[in-house]
Amino acid sequence: MSKNMGTADRAIRIVIALVLLYLAFATSVAATGLVHWLAIIVAVVFIVTSIVGMCPLYSVIGLKTCRSR
């Protein structure tokens, strides 16, 4: 499994994930129902892909945001 996400992409995903988790747990914007669970699921996926450095969707569409060595 090779990395296909660059540092900036990973950082942006972490920030988005934190915002989604904040919206899901600390505000009433996404506090209930389907929106709440979607925000949590997307946040978890963003965090996991950022830690691993590999996005399966990027592989499918042939996108690579990291530098080649």
PyMOL CGO cylinders between C-alpha atoms (Angstrom):
from pymol import cmd
from pymol.cgo import CYLINDER

trace = [
    CYLINDER, 0.00, 0.00, 0.00, 1.75, 3.14, -1.19, 0.3, 1, 1, 1, 1, 1, 1,
    CYLINDER, 1.75, 3.14, -1.19, 0.95, 6.61, 0.04, 0.3, 1, 1, 1, 1, 1, 1,
    CYLINDER, 0.95, 6.61, 0.04, -1.00, 8.85, -2.28, 0.3, 1, 1, 1, 1, 1, 1,
    CYLINDER, -1.00, 8.85, -2.28, -1.74, 11.81, 0.01, 0.3, 1, 1, 1, 1, 1, 1,
    CYLINDER, -1.74, 11.81, 0.01, 0.54, 14.77, 0.54, 0.3, 1, 1, 1, 1, 1, 1,
    CYLINDER, 0.54, 14.77, 0.54, 1.17, 16.57, 3.82, 0.3, 1, 1, 1, 1, 1, 1,
    CYLINDER, 1.17, 16.57, 3.82, -1.13, 19.50, 3.03, 0.3, 1, 1, 1, 1, 1, 1,
    CYLINDER, -1.13, 19.50, 3.03, -3.94, 17.14, 1.99, 0.3, 1, 1, 1, 1, 1, 1,
    CYLINDER, -3.94, 17.14, 1.99, -3.56, 15.17, 5.20, 0.3, 1, 1, 1, 1, 1, 1,
    CYLINDER, -3.56, 15.17, 5.20, -3.56, 18.32, 7.34, 0.3, 1, 1, 1, 1, 1, 1,
    CYLINDER, -3.56, 18.32, 7.34, -6.68, 19.68, 5.63, 0.3, 1, 1, 1, 1, 1, 1,
    CYLINDER, -6.68, 19.68, 5.63, -8.47, 16.37, 6.20, 0.3, 1, 1, 1, 1, 1, 1,
    CYLINDER, -8.47, 16.37, 6.20, -7.58, 16.43, 9.91, 0.3, 1, 1, 1, 1, 1, 1,
    CYLINDER, -7.58, 16.43, 9.91, -8.91, 19.99, 10.25, 0.3, 1, 1, 1, 1, 1, 1,
    CYLINDER, -8.91, 19.99, 10.25, -12.14, 19.07, 8.44, 0.3, 1, 1, 1, 1, 1, 1,
    CYLINDER, -12.14, 19.07, 8.44, -12.51, 15.98, 10.64, 0.3, 1, 1, 1, 1, 1, 1,
    CYLINDER, -12.51, 15.98, 10.64, -12.09, 18.05, 13.81, 0.3, 1, 1, 1, 1, 1, 1,
    CYLINDER, -12.09, 18.05, 13.81, -14.69, 20.56, 12.59, 0.3, 1, 1, 1, 1, 1, 1,
    CYLINDER, -14.69, 20.56, 12.59, -17.13, 17.74, 11.80, 0.3, 1, 1, 1, 1, 1, 1,
    CYLINDER, -17.13, 17.74, 11.80, -16.61, 16.16, 15.22, 0.3, 1, 1, 1, 1, 1, 1,
    CYLINDER, -16.61, 16.16, 15.22, -17.12, 19.55, 16.86, 0.3, 1, 1, 1, 1, 1, 1,
    CYLINDER, -17.12, 19.55, 16.86, -20.36, 20.04, 14.92, 0.3, 1, 1, 1, 1, 1, 1,
    CYLINDER, -20.36, 20.04, 14.92, -21.53, 16.54, 15.81, 0.3, 1, 1, 1, 1, 1, 1,
    CYLINDER, -21.53, 16.54, 15.81, -20.83, 16.73, 19.54, 0.3, 1, 1, 1, 1, 1, 1,
    CYLINDER, -20.83, 16.73, 19.54, -20.61, 20.36, 20.65, 0.3, 1, 1, 1, 1, 1, 1,
    CYLINDER, -20.61, 20.36, 20.65, -23.33, 22.13, 18.68, 0.3, 1, 1, 1, 1, 1, 1,
    CYLINDER, -23.33, 22.13, 18.68, -26.93, 21.58, 17.74, 0.3, 1, 1, 1, 1, 1, 1,
    CYLINDER, -26.93, 21.58, 17.74, -26.16, 21.82, 14.00, 0.3, 1, 1, 1, 1, 1, 1,
    CYLINDER, -26.16, 21.82, 14.00, -25.55, 18.09, 13.63, 0.3, 1, 1, 1, 1, 1, 1,
    CYLINDER, -25.55, 18.09, 13.63, -26.55, 16.94, 17.07, 0.3, 1, 1, 1, 1, 1, 1,
    CYLINDER, -26.55, 16.94, 17.07, -29.18, 14.41, 16.12, 0.3, 1, 1, 1, 1, 1, 1,
    CYLINDER, -29.18, 14.41, 16.12, -30.24, 11.96, 13.48, 0.3, 1, 1, 1, 1, 1, 1,
    CYLINDER, -30.24, 11.96, 13.48, -28.61, 11.04, 10.23, 0.3, 1, 1, 1, 1, 1, 1,
    CYLINDER, -28.61, 11.04, 10.23, -26.50, 14.20, 9.94, 0.3, 1, 1, 1, 1, 1, 1,
    CYLINDER, -26.50, 14.20, 9.94, -24.90, 13.46, 13.30, 0.3, 1, 1, 1, 1, 1, 1,
    CYLINDER, -24.90, 13.46, 13.30, -23.85, 9.96, 12.27, 0.3, 1, 1, 1, 1, 1, 1,
    CYLINDER, -23.85, 9.96, 12.27, -22.72, 11.02, 8.80, 0.3, 1, 1, 1, 1, 1, 1,
    CYLINDER, -22.72, 11.02, 8.80, -20.51, 13.72, 10.32, 0.3, 1, 1, 1, 1, 1, 1,
    CYLINDER, -20.51, 13.72, 10.32, -18.93, 11.17, 12.67, 0.3, 1, 1, 1, 1, 1, 1,
    CYLINDER, -18.93, 11.17, 12.67, -18.38, 8.58, 9.93, 0.3, 1, 1, 1, 1, 1, 1,
    CYLINDER, -18.38, 8.58, 9.93, -16.82, 11.09, 7.53, 0.3, 1, 1, 1, 1, 1, 1,
    CYLINDER, -16.82, 11.09, 7.53, -14.61, 12.44, 10.32, 0.3, 1, 1, 1, 1, 1, 1,
    CYLINDER, -14.61, 12.44, 10.32, -13.38, 8.95, 11.23, 0.3, 1, 1, 1, 1, 1, 1,
    CYLINDER, -13.38, 8.95, 11.23, -12.66, 8.10, 7.59, 0.3, 1, 1, 1, 1, 1, 1,
    CYLINDER, -12.66, 8.10, 7.59, -10.76, 11.37, 7.14, 0.3, 1, 1, 1, 1, 1, 1,
    CYLINDER, -10.76, 11.37, 7.14, -8.70, 10.76, 10.28, 0.3, 1, 1, 1, 1, 1, 1,
    CYLINDER, -8.70, 10.76, 10.28, -7.84, 7.16, 9.34, 0.3, 1, 1, 1, 1, 1, 1,
    CYLINDER, -7.84, 7.16, 9.34, -6.89, 8.04, 5.76, 0.3, 1, 1, 1, 1, 1, 1,
    CYLINDER, -6.89, 8.04, 5.76, -4.79, 10.96, 7.03, 0.3, 1, 1, 1, 1, 1, 1,
    CYLINDER, -4.79, 10.96, 7.03, -2.90, 8.78, 9.48, 0.3, 1, 1, 1, 1, 1, 1,
    CYLINDER, -2.90, 8.78, 9.48, -2.30, 6.03, 6.92, 0.3, 1, 1, 1, 1, 1, 1,
    CYLINDER, -2.30, 6.03, 6.92, -1.55, 8.49, 4.11, 0.3, 1, 1, 1, 1, 1, 1,
    CYLINDER, -1.55, 8.49, 4.11, -3.53, 6.51, 1.57, 0.3, 1, 1, 1, 1, 1, 1,
    CYLINDER, -3.53, 6.51, 1.57, -6.99, 7.30, 0.21, 0.3, 1, 1, 1, 1, 1, 1,
    CYLINDER, -6.99, 7.30, 0.21, -8.72, 4.43, -1.62, 0.3, 1, 1, 1, 1, 1, 1,
    CYLINDER, -8.72, 4.43, -1.62, -10.81, 6.87, -3.66, 0.3, 1, 1, 1, 1, 1, 1,
    CYLINDER, -10.81, 6.87, -3.66, -7.64, 8.59, -4.89, 0.3, 1, 1, 1, 1, 1, 1,
    CYLINDER, -7.64, 8.59, -4.89, -6.37, 5.20, -6.06, 0.3, 1, 1, 1, 1, 1, 1,
    CYLINDER, -6.37, 5.20, -6.06, -9.56, 4.54, -8.01, 0.3, 1, 1, 1, 1, 1, 1,
    CYLINDER, -9.56, 4.54, -8.01, -9.51, 7.88, -9.82, 0.3, 1, 1, 1, 1, 1, 1,
    CYLINDER, -9.51, 7.88, -9.82, -5.71, 7.98, -10.20, 0.3, 1, 1, 1, 1, 1, 1,
    CYLINDER, -5.71, 7.98, -10.20, -5.10, 11.06, -8.06, 0.3, 1, 1, 1, 1, 1, 1,
    CYLINDER, -5.10, 11.06, -8.06, -1.87, 11.49, -6.11, 0.3, 1, 1, 1, 1, 1, 1,
    CYLINDER, -1.87, 11.49, -6.11, -1.11, 14.57, -3.98, 0.3, 1, 1, 1, 1, 1, 1,
    CYLINDER, -1.11, 14.57, -3.98, 2.20, 13.46, -2.48, 0.3, 1, 1, 1, 1, 1, 1,
    CYLINDER, 2.20, 13.46, -2.48, 5.63, 14.06, -3.93, 0.3, 1, 1, 1, 1, 1, 1,
    CYLINDER, 5.63, 14.06, -3.93, 7.22, 11.22, -5.87, 0.3, 1, 1, 1, 1, 1, 1,
    CYLINDER, 7.22, 11.22, -5.87, 10.56, 10.01, -4.61, 0.3, 1, 1, 1, 1, 1, 1,
]
cmd.load_cgo(trace, "trace")
